Amino acid sequence: MSIEFLKQLIAQYGYLALFIGTFLEGETILLLAGFAAQSPEFNLDLRLVILVAFAGSLAGDQTAFFIGRHYGRRLVARSEKWRNRAEKVHAMLRKYHEVLILSFRFFYGLRNLTPFVLGTADITVLKFFILNTIGAGIWAVSFALIGYAFGSLMESVLTRVIDNVHHAELAILGLAVLVALGFWLRKVLRQRRNPEA
């Protein structure tokens, strides 16, 4: 999808386009919406951009998780390619549990597949929802603010930023890792205080 097309969608449909875009994929349309929020021609409020992007991302990933929970194992079993991808996600999940759930949306190519595959894993719905909510919040705020900050620069610079969005994703991933580390430290401290629990 071209940047010009996405800009037209934002200009014509505003928050609805942003919600659908973040429900399906996300970062490019969110960066553009953040960019548009500082421009009087688009009439978008940055706070609403963040809220809509958060809601779209959360809803999309929760939907994928529930599809994976109910149909994932059967669908994965039908395709060797899907089995291989699912095995990779499950291996990452065993190693990096909370970190993976918090950060998958920051990895290009993992955003759509991972919540579906996580639905096939042994994760409680509540745990996925809580970590997914935190991850969606960090993601929506970060990318909307990045787009807004670049709003005063020339459009060609924004185009280059969008083309190289994975650099921004890595910086934001660091933040997600710190949050996950906090959860892990809290868990370790609780276990030390109460070893029988």
C-alpha positions as a LaTeX table, in Angstrom:
\begin{tabular}{lrrr}
\hline
Residue & $x$ (\AA) & $y$ (\AA) & $z$ (\AA) \\
\hline
Met1 & 0.00 & 0.00 & 0.00 \\
Ser2 & 1.46 & 3.36 & $-1.00$ \\
Ile3 & 1.90 & 6.27 & 1.39 \\
Glu4 & $-0.20$ & 8.51 & $-0.87$ \\
Phe5 & $-3.08$ & 6.02 & $-0.73$ \\
Leu6 & $-2.88$ & 5.85 & 3.08 \\
Lys7 & $-2.81$ & 9.64 & 3.29 \\
Gln8 & $-5.97$ & 9.80 & 1.19 \\
Leu9 & $-7.64$ & 7.25 & 3.47 \\
Ile10 & $-6.75$ & 9.30 & 6.54 \\
Ala11 & $-7.93$ & 12.52 & 4.88 \\
Gln12 & $-11.24$ & 10.96 & 3.82 \\
Tyr13 & $-12.07$ & 8.58 & 6.68 \\
Gly14 & $-9.90$ & 9.83 & 9.56 \\
Tyr15 & $-10.18$ & 7.76 & 12.72 \\
Leu16 & $-12.13$ & 4.96 & 11.03 \\
Ala17 & $-9.27$ & 4.41 & 8.56 \\
Leu18 & $-6.82$ & 4.46 & 11.45 \\
Phe19 & $-8.82$ & 1.90 & 13.44 \\
Ile20 & $-9.12$ & $-0.49$ & 10.48 \\
Gly21 & $-5.46$ & 0.02 & 9.54 \\
Thr22 & $-4.21$ & $-0.71$ & 13.05 \\
Phe23 & $-6.61$ & $-3.63$ & 13.40 \\
Leu24 & $-5.09$ & $-5.24$ & 10.29 \\
Glu25 & $-1.44$ & $-4.16$ & 10.37 \\
Gly26 & $-0.57$ & $-0.82$ & 11.77 \\
Glu27 & 2.67 & 1.05 & 11.97 \\
Thr28 & 2.64 & 2.87 & 8.63 \\
Ile29 & $-0.88$ & 4.25 & 8.97 \\
Leu30 & $-0.23$ & 5.15 & 12.62 \\
Leu31 & 2.92 & 7.08 & 11.75 \\
Leu32 & 0.98 & 8.94 & 9.06 \\
Ala33 & $-1.90$ & 9.66 & 11.45 \\
Gly34 & 0.57 & 11.01 & 14.02 \\
Phe35 & 2.06 & 13.15 & 11.25 \\
Ala36 & $-1.42$ & 14.31 & 10.22 \\
Ala37 & $-2.34$ & 15.24 & 13.81 \\
Gln38 & 0.03 & 18.21 & 13.72 \\
Ser39 & $-1.30$ & 19.40 & 10.35 \\
Pro40 & $-4.40$ & 21.64 & 10.28 \\
Glu41 & $-5.54$ & 20.16 & 6.95 \\
Phe42 & $-6.33$ & 16.74 & 8.50 \\
Asn43 & $-8.23$ & 17.81 & 11.64 \\
Leu44 & $-7.00$ & 14.91 & 13.81 \\
Asp45 & $-6.34$ & 15.12 & 17.55 \\
Leu46 & $-3.16$ & 13.36 & 18.71 \\
Arg47 & $-4.85$ & 11.98 & 21.86 \\
Leu48 & $-7.63$ & 10.43 & 19.78 \\
Val49 & $-5.07$ & 9.10 & 17.28 \\
Ile50 & $-3.32$ & 7.29 & 20.16 \\
Leu51 & $-6.60$ & 6.00 & 21.62 \\
Val52 & $-7.95$ & 4.76 & 18.27 \\
Ala53 & $-4.63$ & 3.11 & 17.36 \\
Phe54 & $-4.50$ & 1.42 & 20.77 \\
Ala55 & $-8.07$ & 0.14 & 20.36 \\
Gly56 & $-7.46$ & $-1.06$ & 16.79 \\
Ser57 & $-4.23$ & $-2.85$ & 17.62 \\
Leu58 & $-5.65$ & $-4.45$ & 20.77 \\
Ala59 & $-8.83$ & $-5.57$ & 19.01 \\
Gly60 & $-6.94$ & $-7.00$ & 16.03 \\
Asp61 & $-4.51$ & $-8.98$ & 18.13 \\
Gln62 & $-7.19$ & $-10.24$ & 20.52 \\
Thr63 & $-9.23$ & $-11.39$ & 17.51 \\
Ala64 & $-6.23$ & $-13.22$ & 16.05 \\
Phe65 & $-5.56$ & $-14.80$ & 19.46 \\
Phe66 & $-9.14$ & $-16.10$ & 19.75 \\
Ile67 & $-9.11$ & $-17.42$ & 16.18 \\
Gly68 & $-5.89$ & $-19.23$ & 17.04 \\
Arg69 & $-7.40$ & $-20.51$ & 20.28 \\
His70 & $-10.43$ & $-22.04$ & 18.54 \\
Tyr71 & $-9.16$ & $-22.98$ & 15.06 \\
Gly72 & $-5.39$ & $-22.59$ & 15.17 \\
Arg73 & $-4.27$ & $-26.14$ & 15.84 \\
Arg74 & $-6.36$ & $-27.52$ & 12.99 \\
Leu75 & $-5.21$ & $-24.81$ & 10.58 \\
Val76 & $-1.54$ & $-25.16$ & 11.56 \\
Ala77 & $-1.70$ & $-28.95$ & 11.17 \\
Arg78 & $-2.76$ & $-28.57$ & 7.52 \\
Ser79 & 0.34 & $-26.68$ & 6.38 \\
Glu80 & 4.00 & $-27.52$ & 6.86 \\
Lys81 & 4.91 & $-23.85$ & 6.40 \\
Trp82 & 2.51 & $-22.85$ & 9.17 \\
Arg83 & 3.78 & $-25.68$ & 11.41 \\
Asn84 & 7.36 & $-24.43$ & 11.01 \\
Arg85 & 6.34 & $-20.85$ & 11.84 \\
Ala86 & 4.26 & $-21.98$ & 14.80 \\
Glu87 & 7.19 & $-24.04$ & 16.14 \\
Lys88 & 9.45 & $-20.97$ & 15.94 \\
Val89 & 6.94 & $-18.84$ & 17.85 \\
His90 & 6.45 & $-21.58$ & 20.47 \\
Ala91 & 10.24 & $-21.87$ & 20.89 \\
Met92 & 10.50 & $-18.10$ & 21.37 \\
Leu93 & 7.60 & $-18.26$ & 23.81 \\
Arg94 & 9.35 & $-20.87$ & 25.94 \\
Lys95 & 12.48 & $-18.71$ & 26.14 \\
Tyr96 & 11.08 & $-15.20$ & 26.33 \\
His97 & 7.46 & $-15.68$ & 27.46 \\
Glu98 & 6.29 & $-12.20$ & 28.66 \\
Val99 & 8.79 & $-10.35$ & 26.48 \\
Leu100 & 7.41 & $-12.00$ & 23.32 \\
Ile101 & 3.81 & $-11.13$ & 24.16 \\
Leu102 & 4.74 & $-7.53$ & 24.99 \\
Ser103 & 6.92 & $-6.98$ & 21.95 \\
Phe104 & 5.71 & $-9.04$ & 18.96 \\
Arg105 & 3.99 & $-6.03$ & 17.34 \\
Phe106 & 7.38 & $-4.27$ & 17.09 \\
Phe107 & 8.84 & $-6.99$ & 14.84 \\
Tyr108 & 8.04 & $-6.58$ & 11.18 \\
Gly109 & 6.42 & $-9.74$ & 9.83 \\
Leu110 & 5.45 & $-11.12$ & 13.26 \\
Arg111 & 2.58 & $-8.75$ & 14.05 \\
Asn112 & $-0.20$ & $-10.66$ & 12.32 \\
Leu113 & 1.00 & $-14.23$ & 12.80 \\
Thr114 & 2.16 & $-14.21$ & 16.42 \\
Pro115 & $-1.13$ & $-13.58$ & 18.27 \\
Phe116 & $-2.76$ & $-16.29$ & 16.14 \\
Val117 & $-0.01$ & $-18.79$ & 17.04 \\
Leu118 & $-0.06$ & $-17.68$ & 20.69 \\
Gly119 & $-3.71$ & $-18.71$ & 20.70 \\
Thr120 & $-2.54$ & $-22.29$ & 20.07 \\
Ala121 & $-0.15$ & $-22.16$ & 23.04 \\
Asp122 & $-0.82$ & $-22.81$ & 26.71 \\
Ile123 & $-1.39$ & $-19.17$ & 27.70 \\
Thr124 & $-4.39$ & $-18.04$ & 29.69 \\
Val125 & $-6.73$ & $-15.58$ & 28.03 \\
Leu126 & $-6.31$ & $-13.15$ & 30.94 \\
Lys127 & $-2.52$ & $-13.19$ & 30.80 \\
Phe128 & $-2.49$ & $-12.59$ & 27.05 \\
Phe129 & $-5.04$ & $-9.79$ & 27.42 \\
Ile130 & $-3.08$ & $-7.97$ & 30.14 \\
Leu131 & 0.28 & $-8.19$ & 28.36 \\
Asn132 & $-1.29$ & $-7.43$ & 24.98 \\
Thr133 & $-2.97$ & $-4.34$ & 26.46 \\
Ile134 & 0.34 & $-3.06$ & 27.83 \\
Gly135 & 2.12 & $-3.77$ & 24.53 \\
Ala136 & $-0.63$ & $-2.09$ & 22.48 \\
Gly137 & $-0.47$ & 0.99 & 24.72 \\
Ile138 & 3.31 & 1.33 & 24.42 \\
Trp139 & 3.12 & 0.77 & 20.66 \\
Ala140 & 0.29 & 3.28 & 20.05 \\
Val141 & 1.87 & 6.06 & 22.11 \\
Ser142 & 5.35 & 5.51 & 20.65 \\
Phe143 & 4.44 & 5.39 & 16.98 \\
Ala144 & 1.90 & 8.21 & 17.18 \\
Leu145 & 4.46 & 10.45 & 18.90 \\
Ile146 & 7.16 & 9.52 & 16.38 \\
Gly147 & 4.81 & 10.47 & 13.52 \\
Tyr148 & 3.83 & 13.69 & 15.30 \\
Ala149 & 7.46 & 14.64 & 15.99 \\
Phe150 & 8.34 & 14.23 & 12.33 \\
Gly151 & 5.32 & 16.30 & 11.31 \\
Ser152 & 7.37 & 19.48 & 11.06 \\
Leu153 & 9.94 & 17.89 & 8.76 \\
Met154 & 9.71 & 17.60 & 5.01 \\
Glu155 & 7.50 & 14.81 & 3.70 \\
Ser156 & 10.41 & 13.14 & 1.97 \\
Val157 & 12.10 & 12.68 & 5.35 \\
Leu158 & 8.93 & 11.08 & 6.75 \\
Thr159 & 8.83 & 8.75 & 3.75 \\
Arg160 & 12.39 & 7.62 & 4.50 \\
Val161 & 11.49 & 7.12 & 8.19 \\
Ile162 & 8.50 & 4.97 & 7.26 \\
Asp163 & 10.62 & 2.95 & 4.84 \\
Asn164 & 13.08 & 2.30 & 7.66 \\
Val165 & 10.53 & 1.94 & 10.46 \\
His166 & 12.26 & $-1.12$ & 11.90 \\
His167 & 14.91 & 1.18 & 13.45 \\
Ala168 & 12.22 & 2.92 & 15.47 \\
Glu169 & 10.72 & $-0.47$ & 16.33 \\
Leu170 & 14.03 & $-1.60$ & 17.84 \\
Ala171 & 14.19 & 1.46 & 20.10 \\
Ile172 & 10.62 & 0.88 & 21.26 \\
Leu173 & 11.35 & $-2.83$ & 21.70 \\
Gly174 & 13.96 & $-1.84$ & 24.27 \\
Leu175 & 11.23 & $-0.13$ & 26.26 \\
Ala176 & 9.00 & $-3.20$ & 26.03 \\
Val177 & 11.89 & $-5.39$ & 27.24 \\
Leu178 & 12.35 & $-3.11$ & 30.26 \\
Val179 & 8.66 & $-3.46$ & 31.14 \\
Ala180 & 8.88 & $-7.26$ & 30.81 \\
Leu181 & 12.03 & $-7.26$ & 32.94 \\
Gly182 & 10.09 & $-5.42$ & 35.62 \\
Phe183 & 7.41 & $-8.16$ & 35.57 \\
Trp184 & 10.09 & $-10.85$ & 35.80 \\
Leu185 & 11.90 & $-9.14$ & 38.70 \\
Arg186 & 8.62 & $-8.76$ & 40.58 \\
Lys187 & 7.92 & $-12.48$ & 40.08 \\
Val188 & 11.41 & $-13.45$ & 41.30 \\
Leu189 & 11.13 & $-11.21$ & 44.37 \\
Arg190 & 7.72 & $-12.68$ & 45.24 \\
Gln191 & 9.09 & $-16.22$ & 44.97 \\
Arg192 & 12.00 & $-15.35$ & 47.25 \\
Arg193 & 9.72 & $-13.79$ & 49.84 \\
Asn194 & 7.26 & $-16.69$ & 49.72 \\
Pro195 & 9.08 & $-19.84$ & 48.48 \\
Glu196 & 6.07 & $-22.09$ & 49.15 \\
Ala197 & 3.81 & $-20.09$ & 46.81 \\
\hline
\end{tabular}
